[in-house]
């Protein structure tokens, strides 16, 4: 069948859309943890509108290493029924911070002006759990924001109910499935002498995710980090009652306890990243790279032509995932690769490239042709051989088994990636490991038109040792970061929190960091031109409505190689299974689920009816078998080679 191929591209923006640098207005060295914090929460109705009923707040001061409450209060919706307001005003605290005294009670508008904005202006942390929801509950107006999120208005001019232009809006934009970015809009009025800081908003849901790669409920986070007090067991009623107020106060007290627990955990990491900027484990990982003095690759290797990055992006595909044998029950044995991407990084020498003083792009066409003519499956079980796979090629596909991004189903109309025998009249760019994977699966030696290697030279200046979670030292000048992190993880299995952190640190720095692209909406009135590089194709056009903004460690030459290496590991397992005359059910990124029975031998299909099976690139079979002895020997060899 004939399909259109869809390739990724590297983009260079030619000015025109950059906002003015406001670094002069920012505090030059803001404290990682400011002196004050506002911890708060809201309670709402239970209907679809979920309107604000009331809220609880605590103004806290940093004393020694923890935030301590120095003032507590309640606030209520501006148009709340008078009977509910009386219930709030009549509430007598029976525990928590205030004992026997009255809480300060404010209307929503008074809370926003006298507490919320004053804390923002003072540079205090604005703290909540699922903070965006609480901000939306105290907002009086909103609009869609250009960054794909929402822009909330919190203040109005009381006499005419007009939005108060002397107060900033709060823009909230989603970053991933958990984190959101909070920022204040600029207030630029000639007669407005108030100076607004940038605002420091911290959602503890996001911070807990950044530290653990898990998305918790408030109760789950409290349990995971062992903070006190625990969250009260209570089913909200959506009404204003004494019990609801007590529950809300205890929720805020529990949130404050979690803030201090997360602060203690965060301080174990010797990084300069502010906690309100820790959006994911990748944020922590990049902060560790900076702590070791590693410069951002696009700046350090600025002499690499954009065309080279375009070749890498055209060769970039994500993890391999497929289902080969469907709609038929069969026994299986799963094979999972330990720390796949960190392993690939170590095998390919990614750390040497990342820490190099400089790298060069060197022609290797004849060398690669010779390598492909001689390589065997056994060669790939030698770790030293993988250092030869840091290359990219331009080939003319003639049945090579390669990842292909295309629209496979006419009904869906969406792109998917499949591993296919590819024929093309036009040459394409392929990363080295993918080309070797094709060879061992198809037996076809690719037609290489051109190839280049990535060669590191020296070590960059300024590299320095650091301690992982304050416990384990690593020296980037003479240790491979990815190898050491995985080794340390296995050596510290008794320490659950440490070994789990090492796992997410390795994963967060081993792949996605080098291909981070964040969608950014472009002002339609300021659309600059861009140069697009994809393989051998280069063209210019206006920026579309949305463009992908590269992350700070974006460097396609590394990222595309790493995922390609992951697919090669799967191809090695698949080839071993094929050599044992077996097949597999499915695979996903770092695992292959092999059709096999406990005792080996033939796996018979029910009633002898041929199932809709396809394996070994098009050859059909009504049954499959695997010699379990050979299978176990092969997998043991794989594990001993790479994980010993």
Secondary structure, DSSP 8 states (H G I E B T S, - for coil): ---------EEEE-SS------GGGS-TT--SS-SEEEEEEEEE-SSSS--EEEEEEEEEEEETTEEEEEEEEEEE-TT--HHHHHHHHH----SSS-SSS--EEEEHHHHIIIIIHHHHHTT-EEEESSHHHHHHHH-SEEEE-TTSSEEEE--EETTTTEE-TTS--EEEEE-SSS-EEEEE-----TT--------EEEEHHHHHHHHHS----HHHHHHHHT-SS--------SS--HHHHHHHHHHHHHHHHHHHHHHHHHTTS-----GGG--SHHHHHHHHHHHTT---HHHHTTTS-HHHHHHHHHT-----EEE-B-SS---EEEEE-TTHHHHHHHHHTHHHHHT-SEEEEEE-HHHHHHHHHH--HHHHTSGGGGGGG-EEEEE--EEEEEEEEE---TTT---EEEEEEEE-SS-EEEEHHHHHHHHHHH-----EEEEEEEEEES--TT---EEETTTEEE-TTTS-HHHHHHHHHHHTTT-HHHHHHHHHHHHHHSSGGGG-EEEEE--GGG--EEEEEETTEEEEEE--SEEEEE-TT--HHHHHHHHHHHHHHHHHHHHHHHHTT--EEEEESSEEEEE--TT-EEE--GGG---SB-BTTTB--S-EEE-HHHHHHHHHHHHHHHH-
